[in-house]
Structure formats: C-alpha cells, structure tokens
Amino acid sequence: MSGLRVIVGCKRVIDYAVKIRVKPDKTGVITDGVKHSMNPFDEIAVEEAVRMKEKKLASEVIAVSCGPIQCQETLRTAMAMGADKSIHVEVDAATYENLQPLHVAKILSKVAQEEKADIVFTGKQAIDDDCNQTGQMVAALLDWPQATFASKIEKANGELTVTREIDGGLETIKVQVPAVLTADLRLNEPRYATLPNIMKAKKKPMAKKKPADYGVDVGPRQSILKVEDPPVRQAGSKLDSVETLVTKLRDAGLVPS
C-alpha cells in the first residue's frame, strides 16, 4: 500500500460566498469579474490526499483541472496545499460552458492510466452544477471499485476502509486499490496555503494538455435551454389562533371545508 500515486480532480468554481446572478438572456450565470476558487469538496480531496502522503501511504499527489487558463490558479492552490505536480487540461471558455461530467471523467480516467495512478480522488460534487457524477463515471470507465461520500479513510490489512455518509447514517466498506474515492464534507478540514508554500508552488511542475491529447471529444451532449433564478419566497404571517389558521387554509383550498 505504500507508494500510492494519487490523482486529484480540482474544479474551478464561483466562490461559495458570492451571490450568483443570472445573465439577462438566461443562458447561464454571470462569471466575468466574479471571484472564483477551488470547489470546496475538491479542496477536501486535496487535503486528504496530502495527508495520505504525510502518513507515507502515498508517494505522489497529482492535481488535475480541466478548463480555461484561469484553472492554473486553482492548480497552484492545490500545489501550495501539498500536491507535488499538476496537469492543466485546457478547454476554451466557450467549450467549457458545455463541459459535462462525462467529458471530465473520460479525461481523468485517461490521466489515471497515463500516470499509472492507484487512486483517483475527487470531491463528491461541485457546488456550481451539483451533478455528483464525475467520480462514479471515472470508476465505471476504469472498471475500478469506488467509495463515494467518504467521511473517513483508513488503511487496514492491505485495503482501504472507508466510512461513507448515506441517507440512513454511516456505512463502512472496504475497497482494494486501484480505486476511486469522492470526498464528503466531514472528511477533514483543509489547511490554508501559507505564503512560503504558495511561493514554492510556483516552481512545481505543471503540464499543459488538451483533451485531444487524451483522445477525448468534448463536444456537448446536451444543451442548456434556460437558467432562471429560483422563485422569490412569499413572506409569512403570524396568526393569533388555530381557528384563524384553519380558516385561511380552507380559504386557500388546502384543507377540506
């Protein structure tokens, strides 16, 4: 189990603290001039991969991001956190708007094969599209076992023991490597990238690739018809008695008369 090579997917998304605004033509959301950062769940995955290296479970951590040139900032953050090197698969801005989880999964699976990775690690989902698909698709494409929604990862008897967060509570499974893991919120608390490490990250290697280098067609499989703001919630009202409540519900046709 020592000497594992870990690939970590790092998506650049609009920062979680930014208020999202829909474009006037309803074709998407406004991204120009908006603060971006690493997807928080991917940040957790990077932290866990770095911790695995610190525990001598992994020998190398490779961060991968697909998207426009600005994604290099995200990769520098991952390397400042402790990743050894990175791969930027450049996709132009227009194509990136329609880049889908299947495209990214195909790229990550090819990277994993080329880099002879033992683990592919991603966040459980991205906070912009909430798809929760990429990790599962990577596992299917590679025919590797998967441990998704991980909140705890341990090495035991030559296997990875993973505690998963599920609707009914927690589930513990064991997987053999090579494997695909996806990080849940409670897996860890990511470290802050210190200034010295940010400076060191500038000297770490970053390979620049294109989807075509991996034989992946990133043509859109679906199109966005319209993006809208959620409906504004109507203000509530405070009632004096149960009788008044029942009367209002009857008037609104929500309970039988």
KOLZA-505465 format. One record per residue: x, y, z of N, C-alpha, C in turn; residue in three letters. Coordinates in pm, whole numbers, padded with zeros to 5 digits, always signed. Each point is the difference from the previous one (the first is absolute). Example, Ala and Ser with C-alpha at 12.3 -4.5 7.8 and 13.67 -1.06 7.14 Angstrom:
# KOLZA-505465
+01319-00569+00780-00089+00119+00000+00090+00120+00000ALA -00035+00105-00072+00082+00119+00006-00077+00109+00073SER 
# end
This chain:
# KOLZA-505465
+00082-00121+00000-00082+00121+00000+00085+00125+00000MET +00130-00010+00033+00083+00120-00002+00031+00035-00144SER +00030+00128-00021+00037+00043-00134-00116+00017-00095GLY -00120+00025+00051-00115+00020-00087+00010+00133-00073LEU -00038-00002-00126-00006+00123-00079-00147+00045-00004ARG -00023+00123+00040-00137+00051+00015-00026+00115-00097VAL -00105-00015-00079-00048+00107-00089-00116+00069+00071ILE +00002+00133+00006-00110+00075+00063-00060+00098-00100VAL -00130-00011-00022-00069+00094-00088-00029+00131+00073GLY +00032+00112-00064-00019+00132+00063-00078+00090-00096CYS -00123+00028+00033-00084+00084-00086+00000+00145+00048LYS +00010+00092-00094-00010+00143+00031-00147+00039-00009ARG -00052+00056+00108-00141+00038+00006-00013+00141+00056VAL -00117+00058-00018-00028+00128+00065+00008-00020+00151ILE +00067+00092+00068+00021-00014+00143-00134-00015+00075ASP +00003-00085+00102-00122-00032+00073-00065+00122+00066TYR +00078+00104+00027-00053+00118+00069-00060+00103-00095ALA +00011-00025-00130-00048+00097-00099-00148-00024-00029VAL -00076+00107-00010-00141-00010-00037-00010-00020-00152LYS -00061-00109-00039-00010-00035-00142-00103+00090-00070ILE +00037+00048-00118-00091+00082-00080-00019-00064-00137ARG -00125-00007-00044-00031-00059-00130+00018+00105-00109VAL +00052-00044-00114+00016+00090-00114-00135+00052-00047LYS -00005+00122-00052-00128+00056-00047-00068-00087-00107PRO +00081-00068-00084-00060-00083-00105-00033-00141+00048ASP +00024-00027+00130-00033-00129+00064+00072-00120-00062LYS +00120+00024-00054+00077-00111-00057+00098-00060+00100THR +00012+00059+00117+00093-00048+00100+00013+00102+00112GLY +00108-00011+00076+00023+00094+00109+00119+00090-00034VAL +00004+00116+00060+00107+00096-00025+00128-00046+00069ILE +00107-00013-00080+00129-00044+00054+00109+00105-00016THR -00019+00095-00090+00101+00104-00022+00011+00090+00123ASP +00124+00021+00046+00022+00088+00114-00048-00056+00132GLY -00025-00131+00004-00050-00066+00121+00111-00084+00061VAL +00012+00004+00131+00104-00078+00068-00023-00149-00017LYS +00107-00071-00036-00005-00146-00013+00098-00062+00099HIS -00022-00125+00032+00092-00074+00087-00015-00149-00028SER +00079-00081+00069-00012-00144-00017-00130-00050+00060MET -00065-00091-00069-00121-00061+00054+00029-00054+00141ASN -00079+00039+00101+00030-00040+00138+00016-00150+00021PRO -00079-00082-00067+00012-00145+00017+00130-00052-00063PHE +00045+00064-00109+00128-00038-00059+00115+00042+00091ASP -00018+00113+00068+00100+00045+00096+00017-00103+00112GLU -00111-00058+00044+00004-00105+00102+00073-00123-00054ILE -00024-00032-00127+00068-00114-00062+00151+00024-00008ALA +00041+00122-00036+00143+00034-00004+00061-00016+00140VAL -00069+00052+00100+00050-00009+00138+00019-00145+00041GLU -00098-00085-00031+00010-00141+00041+00114-00070-00074GLU +00017+00032-00128+00110-00061-00076+00135+00042+00057ALA +00013+00127+00038+00125+00049+00059+00024-00067+00135VAL -00107-00018+00077+00016-00070+00129+00044-00145-00021ARG -00050-00063-00105+00042-00137-00030+00150-00004-00031MET +00047+00103-00068+00144+00007-00028+00079+00022+00128LYS -00052+00086+00087+00069+00027+00127+00005-00124+00088GLU -00100-00089-00015-00002-00125+00076+00076-00111-00070LYS +00068+00033-00112+00078-00096-00078-00087-00103-00071LYS -00128+00031-00015-00088-00090-00075+00008+00028-00150LEU +00033+00124-00034+00011+00040-00140+00140+00054-00025ALA +00047-00019-00123+00133+00051-00036-00008+00128-00081SER -00112+00020-00069-00012+00118-00086-00146+00039-00012GLU -00024+00131+00002-00134+00055-00017+00001+00091-00123VAL -00087-00030-00095-00005+00075-00126-00138+00065-00013ILE -00002+00132-00007-00126+00073-00015-00031+00019-00149ALA -00127-00016-00036-00042+00012-00140-00121+00092-00007VAL +00002+00092-00097-00115+00087-00020-00026+00016-00149SER -00129+00002-00037-00041+00017-00138-00073+00133-00013CYS +00043+00085-00093-00068+00127-00016+00091+00105-00060GLY -00043+00127+00003+00079+00109-00058+00128+00025+00078PRO +00080+00093-00049+00133+00023+00056-00005+00040+00147ILE -00113+00059+00044-00012+00041+00141+00005-00119+00095GLN -00024-00120-00051+00006-00120+00085+00141-00023+00055CYS +00099+00063-00063+00136-00016+00050+00014+00058+00141GLN -00078+00103+00030+00002+00056+00136-00049-00105+00100GLU -00104-00073-00039-00054-00105+00086+00105-00109+00024THR +00072-00035-00106+00103-00103+00013+00116+00049+00087LEU +00033+00129-00010+00106+00054+00086-00042-00007+00147ARG -00129+00021+00025-00051-00013+00137+00017-00142+00050THR -00034-00097-00086+00015-00141+00038+00145-00035+00029ALA +00091+00053-00080+00142-00028+00023+00050+00073+00124MET -00054+00118+00029+00036+00070+00123-00048-00077+00123ALA -00109-00075-00015-00050-00083+00109+00084-00125+00020MET +00077-00040-00104+00086-00116+00016+00007-00095-00118GLY -00081+00024-00105+00010-00085-00119+00138+00016-00063ALA +00053-00108-00058+00137+00001-00052+00010+00065-00138ASP -00099-00023-00082+00000+00058-00134-00145+00006-00048LYS -00018+00057-00119-00138+00015-00048-00005-00015-00151SER -00122-00022-00048-00027-00009-00144-00119+00088-00031ILE +00021+00096-00089-00109+00086-00044-00044-00045-00138HIS -00124-00050-00009-00057-00038-00129-00082+00120-00047VAL +00058+00075-00092-00061+00128-00038-00119-00018-00093GLU -00109+00065+00037-00123+00002-00079-00039+00147-00012VAL -00027+00046-00121-00032+00141-00017-00131+00034+00070ASP -00019+00128+00028-00114+00045+00081-00134-00040-00060ALA -00013+00011-00132-00128-00033-00065-00032-00149+00015ALA +00100-00084-00021-00021-00145+00014-00023-00037+00145THR +00069+00071+00090-00010-00032+00143-00142+00019+00053TYR -00075+00093-00058-00137+00024+00046-00087-00124-00016GLU +00035-00085-00097-00077-00123-00024+00079-00126+00035ASN +00110+00018+00075+00077-00117+00042-00079-00075+00107LEU -00016-00128-00020-00087-00080+00086+00080-00105+00078GLN -00059-00054+00107+00071-00098+00082+00058-00117-00080PRO -00069-00045-00104+00052-00111-00079+00130+00038-00069LEU +00009+00123-00051+00124+00046-00063+00115-00003+00101HIS -00026+00057+00118+00104+00007+00103+00039-00140+00046VAL -00099-00088+00014+00028-00137+00044+00088-00073-00101ALA -00027+00021-00128+00083-00063-00103+00143+00050+00008LYS +00015+00132+00020+00134+00057+00010+00073-00053+00123ILE -00068+00000+00115+00063-00049+00124+00039-00147-00011LEU -00084-00080-00065+00031-00142-00014+00123-00020-00089SER +00012+00082-00104+00118-00009-00087+00126+00046+00074LYS -00014+00108+00078+00113+00048+00079+00044-00108+00099VAL -00097-00064+00065+00031-00105+00098+00078-00114-00065ALA -00039-00037-00121+00069-00108-00069+00141+00044-00042GLN +00011+00123-00051+00130+00048-00047+00098+00019+00116GLU -00052+00047+00115+00085+00025+00116+00017-00123+00089GLU -00064-00111-00040+00004-00124+00078-00043+00025+00146LYS -00113+00068+00013-00051+00037+00132-00062-00121+00069ALA +00003+00005+00132-00065-00104+00082-00133+00048+00056ASP -00014+00132+00016-00124+00058+00053-00035+00123-00080ILE -00127+00011-00037-00055+00124-00055-00092+00057+00106VAL +00027+00123+00040-00072+00064+00110-00069+00125-00053PHE -00128+00014+00026-00072+00122-00036-00090+00041+00117THR -00054+00120-00007-00105+00037+00092-00127-00075-00038GLY -00091-00014+00094-00122-00076-00030-00084+00070-00106LYS +00011+00134-00009-00075+00076-00098+00061+00139-00008GLN -00036+00072-00106+00042+00139-00013-00115+00089+00045ALA +00033+00114+00061-00106+00084+00055-00068+00086-00106ILE +00050-00005-00125-00067+00079-00104-00110-00079-00070ASP +00028-00125-00037-00103-00078-00069-00060-00111+00087ASP +00065-00032+00113-00051-00102+00093-00027-00134-00068ASP +00078-00034-00102-00029-00121-00077+00025-00129+00079CYS +00111-00006+00075+00031-00123+00074+00007-00120-00096ASN +00078+00014-00107+00009-00105-00102+00143-00039-00036GLN +00092+00095+00009+00133-00023-00059+00072-00119+00061THR +00005-00008+00133+00070-00111+00064-00056-00135-00039GLY -00131-00011+00000-00065-00126-00035+00029-00039-00145GLN +00001+00100-00089+00027-00028-00141+00145-00043-00021MET +00093+00062+00074+00141-00040-00009+00014-00147+00040VAL -00066-00039+00109+00007-00139+00046-00054-00096-00106ALA -00109+00041-00065-00059-00085-00104+00094-00013-00120ALA +00058+00114-00042+00088-00002-00117+00126-00083+00025LEU +00053+00007+00123+00122-00075+00034-00030-00141+00049LEU -00128-00026+00032-00041-00128+00060+00073-00021+00132ASP +00004+00107+00081+00061-00003+00133-00110+00005+00106TRP +00026-00055+00118-00096+00018+00110-00008+00146+00040PRO -00114+00039+00057-00018+00139+00041-00049+00008+00144GLN +00044+00105+00068-00046+00029+00136-00037+00147+00002ALA -00127+00028-00014-00047+00138-00014-00049+00055+00134THR -00012+00133+00008-00049+00069+00120+00083-00038+00124PHE +00130-00007-00017+00088-00045+00108+00012+00105+00111ALA -00024-00043+00124+00020+00088+00116+00116-00048+00087SER +00056-00118-00032+00117-00051+00072+00066-00106-00087LYS +00133+00006-00009+00075-00096-00081+00115-00054+00083ILE +00010-00133+00008+00108-00064+00076+00060-00113-00082GLU +00127-00029+00028+00067-00115-00059-00008-00117+00097LYS -00044-00115-00048-00010-00117+00088+00013-00126-00083ALA +00099-00083+00037+00018-00131-00062+00010+00008-00152ASN +00077+00097-00046+00021+00010-00144-00118+00055-00076GLY -00099+00053+00070-00119+00056-00064-00025+00140+00054GLU -00087+00073-00067-00047+00127+00053-00137-00023+00064LEU -00011+00037+00125-00129-00007+00070-00059+00141-00002THR -00116+00013-00063-00060+00132-00022-00136+00007+00067VAL -00018+00104+00081-00131+00028+00059-00072+00099-00091THR -00120-00039-00044-00078+00080-00094-00120+00063+00069ARG -00031+00122-00039-00121+00065+00050-00115-00033-00094GLU -00104-00063+00056-00116-00037-00079-00125+00056+00068ILE -00114-00011-00069-00123+00058+00054-00035-00056+00137ASP +00027-00129+00021-00039-00062+00125+00103+00011+00111GLY +00113+00065-00026+00104+00012+00102+00138-00018-00060GLY +00073-00102+00046+00135-00026-00048+00012-00144-00047LEU +00079-00021-00103+00026-00134-00053+00150-00018-00012GLU +00053-00111+00045+00144-00027-00009+00024-00112-00101THR +00088+00029-00096+00031-00100-00103+00151-00014-00012ILE +00043-00108-00063+00141-00020-00030+00018-00009-00151LYS +00103+00065-00050+00028-00005-00144+00147-00029-00023VAL +00027-00074-00106+00137-00025-00043+00044+00114-00091GLN +00128+00028-00002+00053+00097-00096+00045-00077-00125VAL -00009+00062-00117-00038+00138-00027-00148+00024+00026PRO -00033+00124+00040-00138+00033+00035-00027+00148-00025ALA -00128+00032-00006-00045+00140-00013-00067+00040+00130VAL +00040+00114+00055-00058+00052+00124-00060+00137-00025LEU -00111+00030+00068-00053+00136-00005-00020+00050+00143THR +00035+00125+00023+00006+00056+00135-00131+00067+00040ALA -00046-00028+00121-00115+00068+00058+00049+00111+00092ASP -00095+00078+00049+00033+00122+00075+00079-00028+00127LEU -00033-00109+00071+00058-00025+00131+00127-00086-00004ARG +00057-00019-00118+00122-00080-00010+00116+00069+00072LEU +00012+00130-00016+00107+00075+00066-00028+00150-00012ASN +00088+00079+00060-00004+00145-00017+00127+00042-00073GLU -00013+00046-00125+00120+00032-00078+00087+00107+00065PRO +00129-00015-00018+00097+00097+00052+00000+00125-00087ARG +00048+00109+00056+00021+00121-00078+00137-00008-00067TYR +00007+00046-00122+00128+00005-00069+00082+00117+00055ALA +00114-00028+00059+00084+00105+00058+00078+00071-00112THR +00046+00120+00030+00075+00077-00100+00124-00073-00050LEU +00082-00059+00090+00117-00075-00050-00039-00113-00095PRO -00109-00070+00032-00042-00110-00086-00058+00051-00131ASN -00065+00117+00003-00050+00062-00123+00117+00033-00092ILE +00108+00050+00058+00119+00032-00079+00065-00127-00055MET +00005-00106+00082+00056-00127-00047-00083-00060-00113LYS -00132+00020+00008-00090-00057-00101+00029+00055-00138ALA +00052+00123-00006+00030+00061-00130+00112-00074-00074LYS +00081-00074+00076+00111-00072-00061-00032-00147-00026LYS -00116-00045+00047-00038-00139-00023-00047-00018-00144LYS +00024-00118-00059-00033-00020-00141-00151-00003-00027PRO -00039+00066-00111-00139-00003-00045+00000-00035-00149MET -00048-00118-00033-00009-00042-00139-00125+00062-00063ALA +00011+00040-00124-00113+00061-00072-00042-00093-00113LYS -00125-00041+00003-00052-00097-00096-00128+00053-00063LYS -00046-00072-00102-00128+00025-00064-00081-00130+00007LYS -00135+00010-00002-00079-00124+00000+00039-00094-00113PRO +00037+00057-00116+00038-00084-00114+00124-00083+00031ALA +00086+00048+00090+00120-00078+00037-00037-00132+00065ASP -00120-00004+00057-00048-00124+00063-00106-00070-00085TYR -00020+00052-00121-00098-00060-00090-00143+00019+00045GLY -00028+00109+00070-00134+00025+00054-00070+00110-00081VAL -00117-00031-00049-00084+00098-00070-00085+00072+00103ASP +00016+00133+00010-00075+00076+00100-00120+00073-00063VAL -00046-00050-00113-00120+00057-00060-00119-00019+00092GLY -00090+00099+00008-00112-00009+00095-00096-00114-00031PRO -00046-00067+00105-00099-00107-00013-00140+00052+00033ARG -00007+00119+00056-00129+00059+00035+00015+00151-00008GLN -00113+00070-00004+00003+00146-00008-00088+00058+00111SER +00041+00116+00050-00077+00068+00104-00106+00086-00067ILE -00123-00024+00032-00110+00075-00061-00021+00133+00069LEU +00004+00000+00132-00026+00124+00073+00046-00014+00144LYS +00055+00109+00053+00039+00005+00141-00079+00112+00066VAL -00065-00031+00111-00084+00099+00067+00033+00006+00148GLU -00024+00116+00059+00009+00012+00146-00112-00080+00064ASP +00023-00056+00120-00111-00068+00069-00109+00100+00033PRO -00125-00044+00008-00109+00093+00031+00019+00064+00137PRO -00038+00126+00009+00011+00071+00126-00104-00054+00099VAL +00047-00034+00117-00091-00057+00101-00088+00111+00059ARG -00129-00027+00006-00092+00099+00056+00019+00012+00151GLN -00021+00120+00048+00014+00024+00144-00108-00074+00077ALA +00034-00048+00118-00097-00068+00085-00076+00099+00086GLY -00093-00052+00075-00077+00087+00091-00024-00074+00131SER -00013+00075+00107-00022-00057+00132-00150+00009+00033LYS -00058-00112+00037-00143-00005+00029-00024-00010+00151LEU -00117+00047+00041-00032+00006+00143-00051-00131+00057ASP -00060-00084-00086-00063-00121+00053-00001-00110-00104SER -00027-00121+00048-00010-00115-00089-00121+00017-00092VAL -00108+00057+00054-00120+00018-00081+00026+00088-00121GLU +00078+00106+00021+00036+00089-00111+00083-00073-00104THR +00091-00085+00048+00082-00079-00091-00086-00092-00084LEU -00093-00071+00065-00085-00094-00073-00086+00075-00103VAL -00050+00116+00040-00081+00080-00093+00080+00039-00124THR +00125+00045+00021+00084+00040-00113+00032-00119-00090LYS +00027-00116+00061+00027-00119-00078-00121-00043-00082LEU -00120+00013+00058-00122-00033-00074-00024+00097-00115ARG +00023+00129+00029-00019+00101-00105+00096-00022-00118ASP +00116-00052+00033+00099-00026-00106-00020-00136-00068ALA -00100-00076+00052-00029-00131-00060+00101-00107+00035GLY +00075+00021+00108+00102-00096+00039-00050-00108+00093LEU -00114+00024+00064-00064-00104+00082-00149-00001-00035VAL -00066-00115+00016-00144-00007-00034-00083+00085+00093PRO -00108+00052-00054-00092+00084+00081-00081-00084+00094SER 
# end
